């Protein structure tokens, strides 16, 4: 590999963690566009992003469960969604200096890719995935919670009320069950490195709303927000719809 990247060295200092396998860290900040300019490299951070999303979900679920022993499932789900919201993860990424670390194609750099919310969110989740592979769950939990800081204080700043998916789930769940809502990608457009997603949210087989976003998560949130605006709450709870569970 080339000379050590000083931005990655600085990132590890901020994390208070040094990677045993520096290649994992380099992969975590490799945007898919990078491959177009570097045909000898064949992998971007997308697989690590997939892994990191699941690891982050587990860490936050466990910590919120411990932190709020008196709160019910719906409130805990809203807290978790607020702390995993794309814009919030992008903010954490900026605070860590991940933007300066991103490996982008020349074209993506010129197009402002270093500041794209989706790129920063993806890099943060990929970083969590890389940490997990490099060290295991106990250490990655320590690092991630160190990055987040006081979760209760963070929740006060982000406001769990800005979680349309959680609010829609809370309305639907009592009558129709946990699995009645589903989100489906109905269209994908844009360039390979600046995707635009269209997602529909369905209650059983009934479409409630459609949303657009630069990532699937953002499009899902927009679809849930559209559902909350379009359908009266009484209709979402309506007895005319079949009940969940089987």
C-alpha positions in Angstrom: 0.0 0.0 0.0 1.0 3.6 -0.4 2.3 5.8 2.4 0.1 6.0 5.5 -2.6 8.6 5.2 -2.3 11.3 7.8 -6.1 11.9 7.8 -6.6 8.2 8.8 -4.0 8.5 11.5 -5.8 11.6 12.9 -9.1 9.7 12.7 -7.7 6.9 14.8 -6.5 9.4 17.4 -10.0 10.9 17.6 -11.4 7.4 18.0 -8.9 6.5 20.7 -8.4 3.2 18.8 -5.7 2.0 16.4 -6.6 -0.5 13.8 -4.7 -3.8 13.8 -5.6 -4.1 10.1 -5.2 -0.7 8.5 -6.7 -2.0 5.2 -10.1 -2.3 7.0 -10.0 1.4 7.9 -9.0 2.4 4.3 -11.9 0.2 3.0 -14.4 1.9 5.3 -13.7 5.3 3.7 -13.7 4.0 0.1 -16.7 5.5 -1.7 -18.0 3.4 -4.6 -17.0 6.1 -7.0 -13.3 5.6 -6.1 -13.3 2.3 -8.1 -14.0 4.1 -11.3 -10.6 5.9 -11.1 -8.8 2.9 -9.6 -9.6 -0.2 -11.7 -7.1 -2.3 -9.8 -9.3 -2.0 -6.7 -12.6 -4.0 -6.6 -14.3 -3.3 -3.3 -15.9 -0.2 -1.8 -17.3 0.4 1.7 -20.8 -0.9 0.8 -20.4 -4.4 2.4 -18.9 -2.8 5.6 -21.8 -0.4 5.7 -24.3 -3.3 5.7 -22.4 -4.9 8.6 -22.0 -1.7 10.5 -25.7 -0.9 10.3 -26.5 -4.1 12.1 -23.7 -3.7 14.7 -24.8 -0.1 15.4 -28.4 -1.3 15.8 -27.4 -3.9 18.4 -25.1 -1.5 20.4 -27.8 1.2 20.6 -30.6 -1.2 21.4 -28.6 -2.7 24.2 -27.5 0.7 25.6 -31.0 2.3 25.4 -32.5 -0.8 27.1 -30.2 -0.3 30.0 -30.4 3.4 30.1 -34.2 3.7 30.1 -35.5 0.7 32.2 -39.0 2.2 32.6 -39.7 2.9 28.9 -41.8 0.8 26.6 -40.9 -0.7 23.2 -42.4 2.2 21.2 -40.4 4.9 23.0 -37.2 2.9 22.9 -37.7 2.4 19.1 -38.1 6.1 18.6 -35.0 6.9 20.6 -33.0 4.3 18.6 -34.3 5.6 15.2 -33.4 9.2 16.2 -29.8 8.1 17.0 -29.5 6.2 13.7 -31.2 8.8 11.5 -29.1 9.6 8.4 -28.6 13.2 9.2 -27.5 12.5 12.7 -25.0 9.9 11.6 -23.7 12.4 9.0 -23.3 14.9 11.8 -21.2 12.4 13.9 -19.2 11.6 10.8 -18.4 15.3 10.3 -17.5 15.7 14.0 -15.1 12.8 13.6 -13.5 14.3 10.5 -14.6 11.5 8.2 -15.3 13.9 5.4 -11.6 14.6 5.0 -10.9 10.9 5.0 -13.2 9.8 2.2 -11.6 8.2 -0.9 -13.6 9.6 -3.9 -13.3 9.7 -7.6 -12.2 13.0 -9.1 -15.6 13.5 -10.6 -17.4 12.8 -7.3 -14.9 15.2 -5.6 -15.8 18.0 -8.0 -19.5 17.3 -7.6 -19.3 17.9 -3.8 -19.4 14.2 -2.8 -17.3 14.9 0.3 -20.3 16.8 1.8 -23.1 14.5 0.7 -25.2 13.3 3.7 -25.5 9.8 2.2 -21.8 9.4 1.7 -21.1 10.5 5.3 -23.8 8.3 6.7 -22.5 5.3 4.8 -18.9 5.9 5.8 -19.9 6.1 9.5 -21.7 2.8 9.3 -18.8 1.3 7.3 -16.4 2.5 10.0 -18.5 0.7 12.7 -18.4 -2.5 10.6 -14.6 -2.2 10.1 -14.2 -1.7 13.9 -16.3 -4.8 14.6 -14.2 -6.9 12.2 -10.9 -5.5 13.6 -11.7 -5.9 17.3 -15.0 -7.6 18.2 -18.2 -6.4 19.9 -16.9 -5.3 23.3 -14.3 -2.9 21.9 -16.5 -1.5 19.1 -19.2 -0.8 21.7 -16.7 1.2 23.8 -15.6 3.2 20.7 -19.0 3.8 19.3 -20.5 4.9 22.7 -17.4 7.2 23.1 -18.3 8.8 19.8 -21.9 9.2 20.7 -21.2 10.5 24.2 -24.2 11.0 26.6 -27.1 9.4 24.8 -29.7 11.1 26.8 -28.2 14.5 26.0 -28.0 13.5 22.3 -31.6 12.6 22.3 -32.5 16.0 23.8 -30.7 17.6 20.8 -32.1 15.4 18.0 -35.7 15.0 19.4 -37.2 11.6 19.0 -40.4 13.3 17.6 -38.6 13.7 14.2 -39.0 10.0 13.6 -41.9 9.4 11.2 -41.2 5.7 10.8 -41.3 5.2 14.6 -44.5 7.3 14.9 -46.2 5.4 12.1 -45.2 2.0 13.6 -46.5 3.2 17.0 -49.9 4.0 15.5 -50.1 0.7 13.5 -48.7 -1.8 16.0 -51.5 -2.0 18.6 -54.1 -3.2 16.1 -52.1 -4.7 13.2 -49.0 -6.1 14.9 -45.3 -5.6 14.5 -44.9 -6.8 10.9 -47.9 -5.1 9.2 -45.8 -2.2 7.8 -43.3 -2.8 5.0 -41.2 -0.5 2.9 -40.6 -1.3 -0.8 -38.2 0.4 -3.2 -40.3 1.1 -6.3 -37.8 3.1 -8.3 -34.0 3.8 -8.3 -32.6 6.6 -10.4 -29.7 9.0 -10.6 -26.1 8.1 -11.3 -24.3 5.1 -9.7 -22.7 7.4 -7.1 -25.6 9.8 -6.5 -28.7 7.5 -6.3 -32.2 8.7 -5.9 -34.6 6.2 -4.3 -38.4 6.1 -4.4 -39.9 4.0 -1.6 -43.5 3.1 -0.8 -44.8 2.2 2.6 -47.5 -0.3 2.8 -49.8 -1.4 5.6 -50.5 -5.0 4.8 -51.4 -4.6 1.1 -52.5 -1.0 1.2 -50.1 1.8 0.1 -50.0 4.6 2.6 -47.4 6.9 1.2 -44.4 7.4 -1.1 -41.1 9.2 -0.4 -37.9 10.1 -2.2 -34.4 10.4 -0.9 -30.7 10.0 -1.6 -30.5 6.8 0.5 -33.1 4.1 1.2 -33.3 5.2 4.8 -34.1 8.8 3.9 -36.7 7.7 1.3 -38.3 5.4 3.9 -38.5 8.3 6.4 -40.1 10.5 3.7 -42.6 7.8 2.8 -43.6 7.4 6.5 -44.0 11.2 6.8 -46.2 11.2 3.7 -48.3 8.5 5.2 -48.8 10.4 8.4 -49.9 13.5 6.4 -52.1 11.7 3.9 -54.1 9.3 5.9 -56.2 10.3 8.9 -54.9 8.5 12.0 -58.3 6.9 12.5 -58.0 5.4 9.0 -54.6 4.0 9.7 -56.1 2.3 12.8 -59.3 1.4 10.8 -61.1 -1.8 11.6 -61.7 -2.1 7.8 -58.1 -3.3 7.5 -57.4 -6.9 8.4 -55.6 -7.3 11.8 -51.9 -8.3 11.9 -50.7 -11.7 13.2 -51.4 -15.1 11.9 
